[in-house]
Amino acid sequence: MIKNIPLELEEAATIDGCGMFRRFFCIVLPLLKPIIVTVAILNVMSTWNDYLLPSLVINKEGIQTLPLKTFLFFGQFAKKWDLATAGLVLCMIPIIIFYLCCQKYIVKGVTEGAVKG
């Protein structure tokens, strides 16, 4: 995506006296913010909802993750749907809060890509 940033912006910053690091942090990085936030949301969601790696690594009873704990509501002979639903809602709340905090960057990134200039 850095290839899509106009080279003229960086050239103008160089003419104005910006160094390489200042050019990156003041020109390029703010333009990449929607992309960075979108990738962060996808990574946080995949890490938060991960079941396989924690089930292989964590073998102590008291330090299991929420997806591992919700698995305990589904037994071989009985399923506790009321408790499982409450546990799954609790698993979703942090991701929803994180998404709502970052939503403006995602919308900005989508609308910037859709407008012709």
N, C-alpha and C positions, 0 to 999 in steps of 0.2 A: 504494500500500500504506500510505502514511501516513494515509490516511483510515480505515483499519481499526484504528488505534491509538486506544484509548478517550480521549476528550477529558477525562474525569474525572481521568486521571493527570496531565495537564498542568495542570489546574485545581488539583489538590492540591499540585503542586509550586509553583505561583504563590502559593498561600496560605501555603506554608512559606517563601516568600521567595526562590525561584529566579528568576533573570533569564531573558531569552529564550534566550541562548546556553547557559547552564548547563542549562536545561530541555531544550534540544535534545540536547546532548552527554551528559547524564546519564540522560535518560528515553527519548527517541525513538530515538536512534542505537543503543543496545544492543538495542532491540526489532527494529531493522531489520538487525542483523548477519547473520542467516541469508540474507536476501534479497540483501544486498550481496555476500556470499561466493558465492552461487549465480551472480549476474551476473558476478562476477570470474572464476569458473571457465569460464563459457561464453565470455567475451571472450578469456581466455588461450588456450583451446583453438582458437578461430577464428583468432586471430592467429598462433599457433604453427604451425597446419596450413595457413596461407595459401600458395597456390602462385601465383596470378595476379599479385598486386601485386609480389612480389619478382622474378618472371620478367620483368616489364615494366621495373622500376626498376634492378635490379642487372645490370650488364653486364660486371663484372670476374670473372675466373675464380676467384680465390682467396677471395672473400668471399661465396659463395653460401650459402643456407640449407640445412638438411637435406632438406626436401622437394624442393628443386631438385637437390641432389646425388643423391637416390635416383632421380630421373627418368633420370639418366645410365645406370642399370643396364638400362634397357629400350631396346634399339636396334631398328633396322629388321629386321635379320636374326637377331639373337641376344638372348636374354633371360637375364640372370644372376640366377636366382631365389634362389640361396643368398646372394649379396651383398645383393640387394634386401631379402630378409627380415631379415637382420641390420641393415641400415640403417633399416628401418621400425620394428624393435624399439627401436633407439636413439632414434628420433624419439618413441616413445610414453613412454619412461621419465620425462622431466621432467613431463609432464602427469599421469602416474599418481602421482608423488611429490607434486605440488601438490594433487591431489585427495585423497590420503590425509591430508595435513596439514589440509585444510579440511573433511574428511568430517563431523566432529562438528557443525559449524554447519549443514550441509545436513540431517542427520538431525534435528537440533533444530528446524529450520524446518518440516520435513515433519510431525513429530509434534505441533508446536504448532498447526498448521492442522487436524489431524485430531481433536483432543480438544475435546469440548464443555465449556464452562465454566459 
